Amino acid sequence: MAISMVAAVAGMTACDGCGAGAERPRKEIGIQLYSLRNEIGVFGHEQGDYMPVLEALAEMGYTSIEAASYGDGKFYGRTPEQFRADVEKAGLEVLSSHTARYLSAEELASGDFAESLAWWDECIAAHKAAGMSYIVMPSMPYLEKLSDLATYCRYFNEVGARCKAAGMSFGYHNHDFEFRKTEDRVMLDYLIENTDPALVFFEMDVYWTVIGKASPVDYFNRYPGRFRLLHIKDLREVGQSGMVGFDAIFRNAAASGVEHLVVEMEESSYGDDLRSVRESVDYLLEAPFVEASYRK
Protein backbone atom coordinates (compact mmCIF):
# COMPACT_ATOMS: atom_id res chain seq x y z
CA MET A 1 0.00 0.00 0.00
CA ALA A 2 1.35 3.43 -0.88
CA ILE A 3 2.52 5.64 1.98
CA SER A 4 0.04 8.37 1.01
CA MET A 5 -2.86 5.92 1.34
CA VAL A 6 -1.68 4.73 4.76
CA ALA A 7 -1.32 8.29 5.95
CA ALA A 8 -4.85 9.02 4.77
CA VAL A 9 -6.21 6.07 6.72
CA ALA A 10 -4.32 7.22 9.80
CA GLY A 11 -5.93 10.63 9.48
CA MET A 12 -9.39 9.11 9.13
CA THR A 13 -9.00 7.01 12.24
CA ALA A 14 -7.55 9.57 14.62
CA CYS A 15 -11.00 10.49 15.92
CA ASP A 16 -13.44 9.04 13.43
CA GLY A 17 -16.90 9.35 14.94
CA CYS A 18 -15.64 10.88 18.19
CA GLY A 19 -17.38 14.21 17.90
CA ALA A 20 -15.92 17.67 18.43
CA GLY A 21 -13.57 17.85 21.38
CA ALA A 22 -14.08 14.20 22.31
CA GLU A 23 -11.14 12.06 23.33
CA ARG A 24 -10.82 8.42 22.41
CA PRO A 25 -10.69 6.07 25.41
CA ARG A 26 -7.26 4.66 26.15
CA LYS A 27 -7.10 0.87 26.40
CA GLU A 28 -4.21 -1.57 26.07
CA ILE A 29 -4.92 -3.45 22.84
CA GLY A 30 -2.32 -5.27 20.79
CA ILE A 31 -2.39 -6.17 17.10
CA GLN A 32 -1.03 -9.32 15.47
CA LEU A 33 0.87 -8.01 12.45
CA TYR A 34 -0.26 -11.02 10.42
CA SER A 35 -3.45 -8.98 10.08
CA LEU A 36 -1.50 -6.54 7.87
CA ARG A 37 0.36 -9.14 5.83
CA ASN A 38 -0.86 -7.63 2.56
CA GLU A 39 0.80 -4.35 3.51
CA ILE A 40 4.00 -5.44 5.26
CA GLY A 41 4.43 -9.13 4.38
CA VAL A 42 4.89 -12.10 6.68
CA PHE A 43 7.12 -15.13 7.19
CA GLY A 44 10.06 -13.81 5.22
CA HIS A 45 8.02 -12.19 2.42
CA GLU A 46 8.43 -8.52 3.24
CA GLN A 47 6.92 -5.74 1.16
CA GLY A 48 8.87 -2.57 1.81
CA ASP A 49 8.59 0.04 4.53
CA TYR A 50 6.39 -0.90 7.47
CA MET A 51 6.72 2.39 9.36
CA PRO A 52 3.61 4.09 7.85
CA VAL A 53 1.53 1.05 8.82
CA LEU A 54 2.91 0.98 12.38
CA GLU A 55 2.23 4.71 12.75
CA ALA A 56 -1.32 4.25 11.44
CA LEU A 57 -1.94 1.46 13.96
CA ALA A 58 -0.77 3.65 16.84
CA GLU A 59 -3.01 6.48 15.61
CA MET A 60 -6.00 4.11 15.57
CA GLY A 61 -5.51 3.31 19.25
CA TYR A 62 -3.47 0.11 19.23
CA THR A 63 -0.78 0.08 21.90
CA SER A 64 1.39 -2.97 21.16
CA ILE A 65 2.33 -5.43 18.45
CA GLU A 66 2.68 -9.17 18.10
CA ALA A 67 5.12 -10.01 15.30
CA ALA A 68 4.65 -12.76 12.71
CA SER A 69 7.81 -12.72 10.63
CA TYR A 70 10.80 -14.03 12.58
CA GLY A 71 13.42 -15.78 10.47
CA ASP A 72 17.21 -16.01 10.26
CA GLY A 73 17.60 -13.88 13.35
CA LYS A 74 15.51 -11.00 11.99
CA PHE A 75 11.99 -9.56 12.16
CA TYR A 76 10.55 -8.36 8.87
CA GLY A 77 14.06 -8.35 7.51
CA ARG A 78 15.37 -6.05 10.27
CA THR A 79 17.73 -6.84 13.11
CA PRO A 80 16.02 -7.31 16.48
CA GLU A 81 17.41 -4.01 17.70
CA GLN A 82 16.21 -2.11 14.62
CA PHE A 83 12.79 -3.73 14.76
CA ARG A 84 12.37 -2.72 18.40
CA ALA A 85 13.50 0.83 17.67
CA ASP A 86 11.08 1.12 14.75
CA VAL A 87 8.10 -0.17 16.73
CA GLU A 88 8.82 2.13 19.67
CA LYS A 89 9.39 5.11 17.36
CA ALA A 90 5.88 4.55 16.01
CA GLY A 91 4.54 4.78 19.58
CA LEU A 92 3.88 1.07 20.10
CA GLU A 93 5.19 -1.56 22.52
CA VAL A 94 6.94 -4.74 21.41
CA LEU A 95 4.84 -7.34 23.21
CA SER A 96 5.06 -10.78 21.63
CA SER A 97 5.91 -12.83 18.57
CA HIS A 98 4.61 -15.89 16.77
CA THR A 99 7.32 -18.31 15.69
CA ALA A 100 7.51 -22.07 15.40
CA ARG A 101 9.89 -24.98 15.16
CA TYR A 102 8.14 -28.33 14.71
CA LEU A 103 9.86 -31.50 15.77
CA SER A 104 11.22 -33.57 12.91
CA ALA A 105 9.99 -37.13 12.45
CA GLU A 106 13.31 -38.34 13.86
CA GLU A 107 13.05 -36.10 16.93
CA LEU A 108 9.46 -37.14 17.54
CA ALA A 109 10.38 -40.83 17.31
CA SER A 110 13.51 -40.59 19.47
CA GLY A 111 12.40 -37.98 21.98
CA ASP A 112 15.77 -36.28 21.49
CA PHE A 113 15.13 -32.70 20.35
CA ALA A 114 18.56 -31.22 20.97
CA GLU A 115 18.75 -29.91 17.39
CA SER A 116 15.47 -28.01 17.71
CA LEU A 117 16.45 -26.67 21.12
CA ALA A 118 19.68 -25.26 19.64
CA TRP A 119 17.49 -23.39 17.13
CA TRP A 120 15.36 -22.10 19.98
CA ASP A 121 18.43 -20.82 21.84
CA GLU A 122 19.22 -18.52 18.90
CA CYS A 123 15.56 -17.60 18.48
CA ILE A 124 15.18 -16.68 22.16
CA ALA A 125 18.30 -14.50 22.08
CA ALA A 126 16.91 -12.59 19.08
CA HIS A 127 13.53 -12.12 20.75
CA LYS A 128 15.17 -10.86 23.93
CA ALA A 129 17.15 -8.33 21.89
CA ALA A 130 13.88 -7.22 20.26
CA GLY A 131 12.33 -6.55 23.68
CA MET A 132 9.71 -9.31 23.53
CA SER A 133 7.88 -10.39 26.69
CA TYR A 134 6.19 -13.44 25.14
CA ILE A 135 7.09 -15.97 22.45
CA VAL A 136 4.13 -17.94 21.11
CA MET A 137 4.15 -21.12 19.05
CA PRO A 138 1.26 -20.41 16.64
CA SER A 139 0.38 -24.00 15.76
CA MET A 140 1.59 -27.59 15.74
CA PRO A 141 0.81 -30.76 13.77
CA TYR A 142 -2.33 -32.70 14.62
CA LEU A 143 -1.04 -35.82 16.38
CA GLU A 144 -2.89 -39.11 16.39
CA LYS A 145 -0.96 -40.78 19.24
CA LEU A 146 -0.90 -39.66 22.86
CA SER A 147 2.73 -40.73 23.08
CA ASP A 148 3.61 -38.15 20.43
CA LEU A 149 1.55 -35.52 22.18
CA ALA A 150 3.40 -36.31 25.41
CA THR A 151 6.70 -35.75 23.58
CA TYR A 152 5.49 -32.33 22.45
CA CYS A 153 4.56 -31.49 26.04
CA ARG A 154 8.12 -32.28 27.14
CA TYR A 155 9.39 -30.21 24.23
CA PHE A 156 7.21 -27.24 25.18
CA ASN A 157 8.42 -27.47 28.79
CA GLU A 158 12.04 -27.40 27.60
CA VAL A 159 11.44 -24.36 25.38
CA GLY A 160 9.52 -22.69 28.18
CA ALA A 161 12.38 -23.22 30.61
CA ARG A 162 14.77 -21.55 28.19
CA CYS A 163 12.42 -18.62 27.69
CA LYS A 164 11.96 -18.23 31.44
CA ALA A 165 15.73 -18.20 31.98
CA ALA A 166 15.90 -15.33 29.46
CA GLY A 167 13.17 -13.37 31.24
CA MET A 168 10.38 -14.18 28.78
CA SER A 169 7.35 -16.46 28.71
CA PHE A 170 6.57 -19.22 26.21
CA GLY A 171 3.07 -20.08 25.05
CA TYR A 172 0.99 -22.00 22.55
CA HIS A 173 -1.79 -20.58 20.34
CA ASN A 174 -4.75 -22.78 19.41
CA HIS A 175 -6.75 -23.17 16.23
CA ASP A 176 -9.84 -25.40 16.08
CA PHE A 177 -8.20 -28.80 15.52
CA GLU A 178 -6.90 -28.89 19.11
CA PHE A 179 -10.49 -29.51 20.25
CA ARG A 180 -10.48 -32.84 18.43
CA LYS A 181 -9.48 -36.00 20.29
CA THR A 182 -6.13 -37.73 20.20
CA GLU A 183 -7.02 -41.28 21.15
CA ASP A 184 -9.44 -40.62 24.04
CA ARG A 185 -8.26 -37.13 25.06
CA VAL A 186 -9.09 -33.67 23.77
CA MET A 187 -5.79 -32.46 22.39
CA LEU A 188 -5.85 -28.99 23.99
CA ASP A 189 -6.85 -30.37 27.39
CA TYR A 190 -3.96 -32.82 27.25
CA LEU A 191 -1.51 -30.04 26.34
CA ILE A 192 -2.68 -27.86 29.21
CA GLU A 193 -2.69 -30.67 31.77
CA ASN A 194 0.72 -32.04 30.80
CA THR A 195 2.75 -28.86 30.52
CA ASP A 196 4.19 -27.00 33.51
CA PRO A 197 2.14 -23.86 34.31
CA ALA A 198 5.35 -22.15 35.38
CA LEU A 199 6.87 -22.74 31.95
CA VAL A 200 4.05 -22.82 29.38
CA PHE A 201 1.02 -20.57 29.00
CA PHE A 202 -1.68 -20.56 26.32
CA GLU A 203 -2.85 -17.82 24.00
CA MET A 204 -6.52 -18.55 23.42
CA ASP A 205 -7.80 -17.67 19.99
CA VAL A 206 -11.43 -17.02 20.91
CA TYR A 207 -12.72 -17.35 17.34
CA TRP A 208 -11.05 -20.71 16.70
CA THR A 209 -12.23 -21.91 20.11
CA VAL A 210 -15.83 -21.19 19.11
CA ILE A 211 -15.29 -22.81 15.69
CA GLY A 212 -13.96 -25.86 17.59
CA LYS A 213 -17.37 -26.01 19.32
CA ALA A 214 -15.92 -25.05 22.70
CA SER A 215 -16.71 -22.22 25.12
CA PRO A 216 -13.90 -19.77 25.94
CA VAL A 217 -15.48 -19.04 29.33
CA ASP A 218 -15.71 -22.76 30.16
CA TYR A 219 -12.00 -23.07 29.44
CA PHE A 220 -11.24 -20.02 31.59
CA ASN A 221 -13.07 -21.69 34.47
CA ARG A 222 -11.56 -25.13 33.88
CA TYR A 223 -7.97 -23.90 33.62
CA PRO A 224 -7.64 -20.63 35.55
CA GLY A 225 -4.37 -18.82 35.01
CA ARG A 226 -3.34 -20.75 31.90
CA PHE A 227 -4.66 -18.31 29.26
CA ARG A 228 -2.48 -15.24 29.67
CA LEU A 229 -2.98 -13.81 26.17
CA LEU A 230 -6.17 -13.69 24.11
CA HIS A 231 -6.42 -13.49 20.35
CA ILE A 232 -9.50 -11.37 19.81
CA LYS A 233 -10.81 -12.48 16.45
CA ASP A 234 -14.04 -12.81 14.50
CA LEU A 235 -15.00 -14.13 11.09
CA ARG A 236 -13.80 -10.80 9.74
CA GLU A 237 -13.79 -7.55 11.77
CA VAL A 238 -14.15 -7.95 15.56
CA GLY A 239 -17.84 -7.90 16.49
CA GLN A 240 -18.93 -8.31 12.87
CA SER A 241 -20.41 -11.82 12.90
CA GLY A 242 -22.33 -11.92 16.17
CA MET A 243 -21.19 -15.51 16.65
CA VAL A 244 -18.48 -14.89 19.27
CA GLY A 245 -19.76 -13.98 22.74
CA PHE A 246 -17.32 -11.14 23.40
CA ASP A 247 -19.37 -9.74 26.28
CA ALA A 248 -19.05 -12.96 28.32
CA ILE A 249 -15.43 -13.48 27.28
CA PHE A 250 -14.32 -10.05 28.47
CA ARG A 251 -16.38 -10.11 31.65
CA ASN A 252 -14.55 -13.28 32.69
CA ALA A 253 -11.09 -12.52 31.28
CA ALA A 254 -9.52 -10.61 34.18
CA ALA A 255 -10.52 -13.15 36.82
CA SER A 256 -9.17 -15.99 34.66
CA GLY A 257 -5.64 -14.55 34.53
CA VAL A 258 -5.64 -12.90 31.09
CA GLU A 259 -2.88 -10.30 30.83
CA HIS A 260 -3.10 -8.91 27.29
CA LEU A 261 -5.49 -8.67 24.35
CA VAL A 262 -4.23 -9.09 20.79
CA VAL A 263 -6.48 -8.45 17.79
CA GLU A 264 -5.96 -10.72 14.80
CA MET A 265 -7.87 -10.43 11.55
CA GLU A 266 -7.78 -13.10 8.87
CA GLU A 267 -10.17 -11.52 6.36
CA SER A 268 -11.45 -8.05 5.51
CA SER A 269 -15.03 -7.37 4.52
CA TYR A 270 -13.77 -4.60 2.27
CA GLY A 271 -10.51 -5.84 0.80
CA ASP A 272 -8.91 -3.12 2.94
CA ASP A 273 -7.03 -4.50 5.95
CA LEU A 274 -6.35 -1.10 7.52
CA ARG A 275 -10.02 -0.20 7.46
CA SER A 276 -10.88 -3.53 9.03
CA VAL A 277 -8.35 -3.35 11.87
CA ARG A 278 -9.56 0.21 12.55
CA GLU A 279 -13.15 -1.02 12.87
CA SER A 280 -11.94 -3.81 15.17
CA VAL A 281 -10.13 -1.50 17.58
CA ASP A 282 -13.04 0.97 17.48
CA TYR A 283 -15.36 -1.83 18.59
CA LEU A 284 -13.09 -2.68 21.54
CA LEU A 285 -12.46 0.93 22.54
CA GLU A 286 -16.18 1.64 22.63
CA ALA A 287 -17.28 -1.63 24.30
CA PRO A 288 -18.02 -0.98 28.00
CA PHE A 289 -17.12 -4.55 28.94
CA VAL A 290 -13.49 -4.23 27.74
CA GLU A 291 -11.23 -3.05 30.56
CA ALA A 292 -8.56 -0.40 30.07
CA SER A 293 -5.84 -2.90 30.99
CA TYR A 294 -5.50 -6.54 31.96
CA ARG A 295 -1.78 -6.23 32.73
CA LYS A 296 -0.74 -7.75 36.00
N, C-alpha and C positions, 0 to 999 in steps of 0.2 A: 504494500500500500504506500502511496506517495506520502512524503512528509507533510505536504500541505493538507491532504485529506485527514491525516491523523490529528494535525493541529486543529482543524475545523471541528472534528468530533470532540476533542478536549474542550473547546470553547462551548460547544453545545451542552456538555455535561456538567459544567462547573456549577450551575445552579438551575438546571432545567426543571421547570415546574415549581421552583421554590417560592416564587413571589417576591415582590420588592422588599429588600432589606432582610429577607429570611436567611438563616444560616442552616446549612445542612448538618444533620446530627453526625457526631463523630463516633464511629464504631470500629473496632478492630476486625477487619475482614481481609483475608488473603485471597490471592488469585493464582490458580494453577496455570502456568504459562502455556501449557498444552492448548488451552482455550484459544490462544492467539497464534496457533501454529501456521496459519495461512499468512500471517504478517511477519513473523520472526523465525519461522522454521522450528524444527524439533528433531531430536535424535540424530544430530550430526548434519542436518540439512538446513543450514542457516540461510536466511534471505536478507542480508544487509543489516542496516542500522536498526537496532531495537530501541534506542533511546526515545524517539518520539512516542512509541507505544507505551513504554514504561511511564513516561511523563503524563500521557493521557490517562493511564490507569490510576495514577496518584490523584489527578484532578477529579476523576470520577468519585473518589472516596475510598478506594482500596488502600490498605496500609502495609501489606506485605506480599511477598511472592513465594511461590513454590515452583522450582525449576523443573524442567523436563528435557534437558539436553546435555547431560553429562557424558563425556567421552574423551578418552586419551588425555585425561587430566585437565580438561577445559569445560567451560559452560558456554554454550552458544559460540564456540570458537574463541572465547576469551580466557585468559588465565583466571584462576580463582580470585586473585587479588583485584584484577581489573573488573571482573563481573561484580564483585561486591561494591567496588567504588561506583560503578555505573548505576547499580540499583539504588544505593544510598543517595547519590546525586539527584536521582529522580524523585526522592522523597519517600522511598519505600524501604521496608525492612527485609533483609534476607532471612527467610524463616526455615524453609525446608526444600527438599529435592527428591524427585523420583528417579531411582536408578536401580538396575537389576543385574544380577549375575546368577543364572540358573546353574544348578549342578549338572555336570556332564553325566552321561549314562554310566561311565566308569566310576565317577565319584559316588553316584547314587547306589551303585551295586556294592562298592567297597566300604562306603561310609568314611572314606578318607578324602576330605575336601581341602587339603592343604593348598592346592593350586588356586582354588577359588578364594580362599582366605588371604592369600598373598595379593590377589587383585583387590580385595576389599581394603587391605592395609593402605594401598596407594589411593584408593577412592576416598577413604575416610580422611586421609591427610589433605586431599584437595578440598573436600567439603569443609573441613575445619578452617582452612585458609580462606574459604569463601564466606565464612561467618555463619554457616548453617547451624541451626539448633536440632533439626530432625533430618534423618535420612529414611526414606520410605521405599520399600520394595513394592512396585506397583502391581505386580501379578506374579503368578507362578504356574507351572504346568498342573493340569488336573491329574491327580494320581489315583490309580485304581487299587493300590495296596496300602494298608495301614502301615506296614513296615517302611515303605518309602516315605509316607507322610511323617513317620517318627524320625526318619533321617533328616528331613527338612526342618523339623522342630529343633533338633540338635544343631543344625546348621544356623538357623536363625538365632539361637542362643549364643553361638560363637560369635556371629557378626555383632549381635547386640552387646556382648561383653567388650568387644573392640571399640564400638562406638562410645560406650559408657566411659571407657578409659580415656577417650579423647574429649570427653565433656559433651557428648551429643547423645541423642536417643535414636534407637532403631525401631522401625515399625513396618507393618504389612498393610497394604491397601486391598480391599476386597472388590471383586466384581460379583456377578450373580452365580457363577458356577461353584463357588465355595459353599453354597447352601445345598448342594447335592451331597449324596452320601458316598463315602469311601468305605467299602464293605458295609458295616452296620453303623457307621458314625458320620454325622454331618461334618464335612471337611473343616468349616470355619470353627465349629465348636472344638474339634480335636486340636486345631492349631492353638486356640486360646488356652485350652486346658493343659497343653503339653509344652508350652513355652513359659519361661520364667518372667513373671510380671515386672521384675526389676530390670530385665534386659530387653524385653520385646513389648511394644505397644501395638495398637491397631488403629488405623485410619479408616473409619467407617465411611464408605460411599453410600449415602442414604438412598440415592436413586437405585443403585444396583442391588441394595438390600431389599427394597420394595419389589424390584423385578424378580428377585430370587424368592419371592413369596414369604418374606420374613418381615418382622416388625422391628424397626430401629429401637423403639422404646423398650420392647421386650428384651432386646440384647443389652441395652443399657442396664436394665434391672438384673439380668442374669449374670452379667460380668462387669460389675461396677469398677471403675478405675482403669479398665483396659482400653477404652476408646478415647484417646487423648486428642486426636485430630478428627475433624469431620469434613468430608467432601460434600459440600452443599451443591446438589445437582438436580436437574429435572430433565424431562425429555428434550427440552430446548432451553429457553431462558428460565431462571429460577422463579417458581410460582406460576409458570405458564400452563402446566397440564392439569393441575388440580388433583393429581394422583398421589402426590407425596404429602404426607401430613406434617408440614413444616411447623405448624403451631405446637403440636404435641412433642415433636422432636426438640424444638428449642426450649420448651418449658421444662423438659427433663434433662437437658444437656449439662447444665452446670453441676447439678447434684450427682451426675454420673461420672464426673471427672474430666469432661471435655475441656481442653485448654485453648484451642484455636479453631476457627472456621476458615475453610478454603473453598472458594467457588471454583467449580470446574464446569465447562460447557463443551459438549461434544458436537452440537449442531446449532445453527442459527436459523431462526424463522425467516430471516431477511437476506441471507447470503452476506451478512455484514457482521463479523464477529465483534467488532468494537461496539456497535449499537447493542448487540445482545448482552455483552458483559456489563454495559452501562445499565440496561434494564434490570439485570440480575442484582447489581449492587443497590440500585434504587429501591427494589423490592425489600431488601434486607435492611437498608437504612430507615425505611419508613415503617417496617413491621414492628409493632409495639412489643412483641414477644421475643425479639432478638436483643440480647443484652449488649451493652457498650463494650464489654470485654469478658472473656472467659479465662484470661491468663491467671495462672496461680502465682 
